[in-house]
Amino acid sequence: MPSKPSPARKPEILVTGIAMGESPRWHEDRLWFSDWGAQEILAVDAKGEREVAVRVHFSLPFSIDWLPDGRLLIVSGREGRLLHRERDGSLVTHAELHDPGGMGWNEIVVDGRGNVYINGGSQIALLTPDGSVRQVAAEIAFPNGMAITPDNLTLIIAESYGKKLSAFDISRDGSLTKRRVWADLGDGVPDGICIDADGAVWYADVPNKRCVRVREGGEVLQTVTVDRGCFACMLGGVEKKTLFIIATEWRGMDKIGEVAQARTGQVLTFEAASPHVGWP
Protein backbone atom coordinates (compact mmCIF):
# COMPACT_ATOMS: atom_id res chain seq x y z
CA MET A 1 0.00 0.00 0.00
CA PRO A 2 1.26 3.54 -0.71
CA SER A 3 2.50 5.46 2.31
CA LYS A 4 0.30 8.23 3.69
CA PRO A 5 1.61 11.79 3.95
CA SER A 6 2.85 12.71 7.42
CA PRO A 7 0.36 14.78 9.44
CA ALA A 8 0.97 18.52 9.46
CA ARG A 9 2.59 20.14 12.51
CA LYS A 10 2.46 23.81 13.40
CA PRO A 11 5.53 25.90 12.47
CA GLU A 12 6.93 28.51 14.84
CA ILE A 13 7.29 32.24 14.11
CA LEU A 14 10.91 33.45 14.06
CA VAL A 15 10.60 36.93 12.51
CA THR A 16 7.70 39.28 11.77
CA GLY A 17 7.36 42.64 10.02
CA ILE A 18 8.74 41.63 6.62
CA ALA A 19 7.46 43.64 3.65
CA MET A 20 7.76 41.09 0.79
CA GLY A 21 10.31 38.32 1.37
CA GLU A 22 11.84 35.89 -1.12
CA SER A 23 14.93 33.80 -1.89
CA PRO A 24 15.98 32.42 1.53
CA ARG A 25 19.52 31.03 1.72
CA TRP A 26 21.38 29.50 4.68
CA HIS A 27 24.85 31.05 4.69
CA GLU A 28 27.51 31.32 7.41
CA ASP A 29 25.16 30.25 10.21
CA ARG A 30 22.38 32.69 9.34
CA LEU A 31 19.33 32.79 7.13
CA TRP A 32 19.72 35.39 4.40
CA PHE A 33 16.84 36.51 2.21
CA SER A 34 15.64 39.36 0.08
CA ASP A 35 12.97 41.62 1.49
CA TRP A 36 12.35 43.13 -1.90
CA GLY A 37 9.32 45.00 -0.65
CA ALA A 38 11.71 47.04 1.54
CA GLN A 39 14.68 46.95 -0.92
CA GLU A 40 16.80 45.16 1.68
CA ILE A 41 18.78 41.96 2.02
CA LEU A 42 18.35 40.66 5.57
CA ALA A 43 20.37 38.16 7.62
CA VAL A 44 18.69 36.48 10.60
CA ASP A 45 20.23 34.24 13.24
CA ALA A 46 18.64 31.26 14.96
CA LYS A 47 17.21 33.52 17.71
CA GLY A 48 15.49 35.82 15.22
CA GLU A 49 17.95 38.70 15.55
CA ARG A 50 18.04 40.45 12.19
CA GLU A 51 20.58 42.60 10.40
CA VAL A 52 20.10 44.66 7.26
CA ALA A 53 23.10 43.28 5.39
CA VAL A 54 22.52 45.30 2.19
CA ARG A 55 20.26 48.17 1.20
CA VAL A 56 19.72 48.54 -2.54
CA HIS A 57 18.57 51.49 -4.60
CA PHE A 58 16.76 49.52 -7.29
CA SER A 59 13.19 48.30 -7.12
CA LEU A 60 13.25 44.50 -7.28
CA PRO A 61 16.13 42.68 -5.57
CA PHE A 62 14.30 39.41 -6.14
CA SER A 63 16.97 36.81 -5.47
CA ILE A 64 20.41 36.27 -3.95
CA ASP A 65 23.18 33.67 -3.92
CA TRP A 66 26.96 33.49 -3.51
CA LEU A 67 29.81 32.95 -5.93
CA PRO A 68 32.47 30.37 -4.98
CA ASP A 69 34.81 33.21 -3.97
CA GLY A 70 32.29 34.42 -1.39
CA ARG A 71 30.87 37.46 -3.18
CA LEU A 72 27.12 37.99 -2.76
CA LEU A 73 25.06 38.14 -5.97
CA ILE A 74 21.81 40.11 -6.18
CA VAL A 75 19.34 40.10 -9.06
CA SER A 76 18.03 43.49 -10.14
CA GLY A 77 14.91 42.02 -11.70
CA ARG A 78 13.42 45.01 -13.45
CA GLU A 79 16.67 46.60 -14.61
CA GLY A 80 18.03 43.36 -16.08
CA ARG A 81 21.29 43.31 -14.15
CA LEU A 82 23.11 40.90 -11.89
CA LEU A 83 25.20 42.67 -9.25
CA HIS A 84 27.82 41.49 -6.79
CA ARG A 85 28.91 43.01 -3.50
CA GLU A 86 32.57 43.91 -3.14
CA ARG A 87 34.37 43.50 0.18
CA ASP A 88 33.98 47.23 0.86
CA GLY A 89 30.20 46.80 0.62
CA SER A 90 29.75 48.48 -2.77
CA LEU A 91 27.51 46.91 -5.39
CA VAL A 92 29.02 46.40 -8.83
CA THR A 93 27.39 45.18 -12.04
CA HIS A 94 28.41 41.55 -12.50
CA ALA A 95 26.52 40.90 -15.74
CA GLU A 96 24.04 42.64 -18.03
CA LEU A 97 21.02 40.50 -18.84
CA HIS A 98 18.87 40.82 -21.93
CA ASP A 99 15.13 41.44 -21.60
CA PRO A 100 13.38 38.19 -20.59
CA GLY A 101 9.89 39.58 -21.12
CA GLY A 102 7.12 39.26 -18.57
CA MET A 103 7.93 40.46 -15.06
CA GLY A 104 11.69 40.63 -15.48
CA TRP A 105 14.42 38.45 -14.01
CA ASN A 106 13.53 36.42 -10.97
CA GLU A 107 15.47 33.57 -9.32
CA ILE A 108 19.16 32.65 -9.36
CA VAL A 109 21.12 29.61 -8.24
CA VAL A 110 24.89 29.12 -8.33
CA ASP A 111 26.08 25.53 -8.75
CA GLY A 112 29.21 23.93 -7.33
CA ARG A 113 31.25 24.88 -10.41
CA GLY A 114 30.47 28.59 -10.36
CA ASN A 115 27.80 28.52 -13.07
CA VAL A 116 24.94 30.95 -12.38
CA TYR A 117 21.45 30.07 -13.59
CA ILE A 118 18.95 32.94 -13.80
CA ASN A 119 15.29 32.68 -14.76
CA GLY A 120 12.73 35.21 -15.87
CA GLY A 121 9.89 35.61 -18.33
CA SER A 122 9.64 32.05 -19.64
CA GLN A 123 13.31 31.13 -19.85
CA ILE A 124 16.46 30.13 -18.00
CA ALA A 125 19.76 31.83 -18.79
CA LEU A 126 23.27 30.66 -17.89
CA LEU A 127 26.13 32.92 -16.82
CA THR A 128 29.38 30.94 -16.97
CA PRO A 129 32.51 31.77 -14.92
CA ASP A 130 34.11 33.34 -18.04
CA GLY A 131 31.32 35.96 -18.12
CA SER A 132 29.32 34.74 -21.11
CA VAL A 133 25.52 34.69 -20.93
CA ARG A 134 23.26 32.48 -23.04
CA GLN A 135 19.76 31.05 -22.93
CA VAL A 136 19.66 27.38 -21.94
CA ALA A 137 15.90 26.72 -21.64
CA ALA A 138 12.68 28.30 -22.88
CA GLU A 139 8.90 27.93 -22.69
CA ILE A 140 8.87 27.61 -18.91
CA ALA A 141 5.40 28.22 -17.45
CA PHE A 142 6.32 31.08 -15.09
CA PRO A 143 9.73 29.95 -13.83
CA ASN A 144 10.23 30.30 -10.10
CA GLY A 145 12.42 28.50 -7.58
CA MET A 146 15.41 26.48 -8.80
CA ALA A 147 17.64 23.94 -7.08
CA ILE A 148 20.60 21.85 -8.23
CA THR A 149 21.45 18.38 -6.94
CA PRO A 150 24.72 17.97 -4.99
CA ASP A 151 26.36 16.10 -7.89
CA ASN A 152 25.82 19.15 -10.17
CA LEU A 153 24.03 16.90 -12.67
CA THR A 154 20.35 17.92 -12.35
CA LEU A 155 18.53 21.25 -12.18
CA ILE A 156 14.97 21.26 -10.85
CA ILE A 157 12.71 24.24 -11.49
CA ALA A 158 9.28 25.21 -10.23
CA GLU A 159 6.87 26.01 -13.05
CA SER A 160 4.23 27.95 -11.15
CA TYR A 161 1.67 28.21 -13.93
CA GLY A 162 2.35 24.62 -14.99
CA LYS A 163 1.72 23.30 -11.45
CA LYS A 164 4.74 21.07 -11.72
CA LEU A 165 8.41 20.66 -10.98
CA SER A 166 10.51 20.09 -14.08
CA ALA A 167 14.05 18.71 -14.28
CA PHE A 168 16.96 19.05 -16.70
CA ASP A 169 20.23 17.21 -17.02
CA ILE A 170 23.18 19.60 -16.72
CA SER A 171 25.85 19.07 -19.36
CA ARG A 172 29.56 19.59 -18.76
CA ASP A 173 29.37 23.05 -20.37
CA GLY A 174 26.37 24.02 -18.23
CA SER A 175 23.74 23.48 -20.94
CA LEU A 176 20.38 22.01 -19.92
CA THR A 177 19.10 18.91 -21.72
CA LYS A 178 16.55 16.09 -21.35
CA ARG A 179 13.74 18.20 -19.97
CA ARG A 180 11.14 16.17 -18.11
CA VAL A 181 8.39 16.46 -15.50
CA TRP A 182 9.97 15.69 -12.14
CA ALA A 183 6.67 15.92 -10.26
CA ASP A 184 3.12 16.76 -11.33
CA LEU A 185 1.71 18.67 -8.35
CA GLY A 186 -2.01 18.50 -9.04
CA ASP A 187 -3.40 21.72 -7.53
CA GLY A 188 0.02 22.75 -6.20
CA VAL A 189 1.45 26.10 -7.33
CA PRO A 190 5.19 25.90 -6.65
CA ASP A 191 7.28 28.97 -5.84
CA GLY A 192 10.61 28.67 -3.97
CA ILE A 193 12.13 25.18 -3.58
CA CYS A 194 14.97 23.27 -1.92
CA ILE A 195 16.29 19.70 -1.95
CA ASP A 196 16.89 17.37 1.00
CA ALA A 197 19.25 14.45 1.52
CA ASP A 198 16.54 11.89 0.72
CA GLY A 199 16.24 13.38 -2.77
CA ALA A 200 12.86 14.97 -1.98
CA VAL A 201 11.95 18.57 -2.77
CA TRP A 202 10.19 21.07 -0.53
CA TYR A 203 8.14 23.65 -2.43
CA ALA A 204 6.39 26.76 -1.18
CA ASP A 205 2.85 27.46 -2.40
CA VAL A 206 1.31 30.93 -2.19
CA PRO A 207 -2.40 30.38 -3.04
CA ASN A 208 -2.65 27.15 -1.03
CA LYS A 209 -0.81 28.65 1.97
CA ARG A 210 1.51 25.70 2.51
CA CYS A 211 4.90 24.10 2.00
CA VAL A 212 4.90 20.57 0.63
CA ARG A 213 7.58 17.87 0.53
CA VAL A 214 7.36 15.64 -2.54
CA ARG A 215 9.47 12.90 -4.03
CA GLU A 216 10.20 12.47 -7.74
CA GLY A 217 6.99 11.31 -9.40
CA GLY A 218 4.79 13.53 -7.22
CA GLU A 219 4.14 11.51 -4.06
CA VAL A 220 3.40 13.91 -1.21
CA LEU A 221 5.48 13.10 1.88
CA GLN A 222 4.60 16.01 4.15
CA THR A 223 2.55 19.20 4.19
CA VAL A 224 3.01 22.26 6.40
CA THR A 225 0.00 24.59 6.33
CA VAL A 226 0.14 28.22 7.50
CA ASP A 227 -2.23 31.19 7.60
CA ARG A 228 -0.71 33.16 4.69
CA GLY A 229 0.94 32.59 1.34
CA CYS A 230 4.23 30.64 1.35
CA PHE A 231 6.63 32.27 -1.10
CA ALA A 232 9.83 30.34 -0.49
CA CYS A 233 11.49 27.81 1.80
CA MET A 234 15.03 26.73 2.66
CA LEU A 235 16.55 24.05 4.87
CA GLY A 236 19.23 25.32 7.23
CA GLY A 237 20.19 25.59 10.87
CA VAL A 238 22.91 23.74 12.78
CA GLU A 239 21.96 20.34 11.34
CA LYS A 240 20.46 21.83 8.15
CA LYS A 241 17.12 20.25 9.10
CA THR A 242 15.22 23.43 10.00
CA LEU A 243 12.81 24.41 7.25
CA PHE A 244 12.67 28.21 7.06
CA ILE A 245 9.46 29.43 5.42
CA ILE A 246 8.99 32.93 4.01
CA ALA A 247 5.26 33.67 4.26
CA THR A 248 3.26 36.82 3.52
CA GLU A 249 -0.39 37.72 3.03
CA TRP A 250 -1.31 37.63 -0.65
CA ARG A 251 -4.01 39.95 -1.97
CA GLY A 252 -3.22 39.81 -5.69
CA MET A 253 -0.74 41.44 -8.05
CA ASP A 254 -2.53 44.77 -7.88
CA LYS A 255 -2.15 44.90 -4.08
CA ILE A 256 1.60 44.22 -3.77
CA GLY A 257 2.34 47.78 -2.65
CA GLU A 258 -0.44 47.66 -0.09
CA VAL A 259 0.80 44.34 1.35
CA ALA A 260 4.41 45.52 1.45
CA GLN A 261 3.37 48.59 3.40
CA ALA A 262 1.36 46.45 5.83
CA ARG A 263 4.46 44.29 6.51
CA THR A 264 2.57 41.04 7.02
CA GLY A 265 5.61 38.94 6.12
CA GLN A 266 7.03 36.37 8.51
CA VAL A 267 9.86 33.87 8.73
CA LEU A 268 8.55 30.59 10.13
CA THR A 269 10.52 27.52 11.22
CA PHE A 270 9.65 23.85 11.10
CA GLU A 271 11.82 20.87 12.00
CA ALA A 272 12.13 18.62 8.97
CA ALA A 273 13.06 14.94 8.68
CA SER A 274 16.01 15.25 6.33
CA PRO A 275 18.81 17.86 5.96
CA HIS A 276 19.52 20.18 3.07
CA VAL A 277 21.73 19.18 0.16
CA GLY A 278 22.65 20.75 -3.15
CA TRP A 279 22.37 24.36 -4.23
CA PRO A 280 21.23 26.89 -3.14
Residue, then its C-alpha position, 0 to 999 in steps of 0.5 A: m500500500p502507498s504510504k500516507p503523507s505525514p500529518a501537518r505540525k504547526p511551524e513557529i514564528l521566528v521573525t515578523g514585520i517583513a514587507m515582501g520576502e523571497s529567496p531564503r539562503w542558509h549562509e555562514d550560520r544565518l538565514w539570508f533573504s531578500d525583502w524586496g518589498a523594503q529593498e533590503i537583504l536581511a540576515v537572521d540568526a537562529k534567535g530571530e535577531r536580524e541585520v540589514a546586510v545590504r540596502v539597494h537602490f533599485s526596485l526589485p532585488f528578487s533573489i540572492d546567492w553566492l559565488p564560490d569566492g564568497r561574493l554575494l550576488i543580487v538580481s536586479g529584476r526590473e533593470g536586467r542586471l546581476l550585481h555582486r557586492e565587493r568587500d567594501g560593501s559596494l555593489v558592482t554590475h556583475a553581468e548585463l542580462h537581456d530582456p526576458g519579457g514578462m515580469g523581469w528576471n527572478e530567481i538565481v542559483v549558483d552551482g558547485r562549479g560557479n555557473v549561475y542560472i537565472n530565470g525570468g519571463s519564460q526562460i532560464a539563462l546561464l552565466t558561466p565563470d568566463g562571463s558569457v551569458r546564453q539562454v539554456a531553456a525556454e517555454i517555462a510556465f512562469p519559472n520560479g524557484m530552482a535547485i541543483t542536486p549535490d552532484n551538479l548533474t540535475l537542475i529542478i525548477a518550479e513552473s508555477y503556472g504549470k503546477k509542476l516541478s521540471a528537471f533538466d540534465i546539466s551538461r559539462d558546459g552548463s547546458l540544460t538537456k533532457r527536460r522532463v516532468w519531475a513531479d506533477l503537483g495537481d493543484g500545487v502552485p510551486d514557488g521557492i524550492c529546496i532539496d533534501a538528503d533523501g532526494a525529496v523537494w520542498y516547495a512553497d505554495v502561495p495560493n494554497k498557503r503551505c509548504v509541501r515535501v514531494r518525491e520524484g513522481g509527485e508523491v506527497l510526503q509532508t505538508v506544512t500549512v500556515d495562515r498566509g501565502c508561502f513564497a519560499c522555503m530553505l533548509g538550514g540551521v545547525e543540522k540543516k534540518t530546519l525548514f525556514i518558510i517565508a510567508t506573507e499575506w497575498r491579496g493579488m498582483d494589484k495589491i503588492g504595494e499595499v501588502a508591502q506597506a502592511r508588513t505582514g511577512q514572517v519567517l517561520t521555522f519547522e523541523a524537517a526529517s532530512p537535511h539540506v543538500g545541493w544548491p542553493 
